[in-house]
Amino acid sequence: QVQLVESGGGVVQPGGSLRLSCAASGFTFSNYGLHWVRQAPGKGLEWVAVIYSDGGKKYYVDSVKGRFTVSRDASKNMMYLQMNGLRAEDTAVYYCARDCGPTNYQLDYWGQGTLVIVSS
Amino acid sequence: QSALTQPASVSGSPGQSIAISCTGTSSDVGGYNYVSWYQLHPGKAPKLIIFDVNNRPSGVSNRFSGSKSGNTASLTISGLQAEDEADYYCTSYTSIITLVFGTGTKVTVL
């Protein structure tokens, strides 16, 4: 069955860096786009980034452009989110999610999330 | 990109039908049929319940249905059940090749 498992969350100081990982299994990795979505405490869901099925295209929400980088490794069935220049407002549970296809921006499977806390 | 607008809360009694609206613009909801809905129970991963405006994934109850008119999409839950009490979010693909979520709606079963 399809599984997505996030890891790498933790507590980091403002301005610091963190790399989140998403381990995928149960499907043909290279056929699907993958997304990062976050939910700040007490807030709604916010889309963060997408990486297309072939890894060739990546798009981000404006608030993380230039600070976050999404990547994927087909040989390991892994997706990553490198987060630099972290701010307090980046504190959230970060979910990885699978697109319904190469990319139609609808998310049919989600991980359980990993918590990132940006605090001094 | 501004969040899509949803009512903060909707409530209904068991067996009733409720509808949740999701209002965007011609650059998102009105311009594309990549509108989906997600159900969130506390402590659990979000669950896709509607995709492509009005399609249900396998295993999702047919009590959930979706529609769209202009810049507004809607989720209807028929025959409301206690287990439907959750937060619901709409999403839409956008003209700037991003995904935008709705503000979220808390459904309460009275």
Interface residues (C-beta under 8 A of the other chain):
Chain A: H35 V37 G44 L45 E46 W47 V50 Y59 Y60 V61 D62 Y95 A97 C100 N104 Y105 Q106 L107 D108 Y109 W110 G111 Q112 G113
Chain B: Q1 A3 Y34 S36 Y38 L40 K44 A45 P46 K47 L48 F51 D52 P57 Y89 T91 S92 Y93 I97 T98 L99 V100 F101 G102 T103 G104
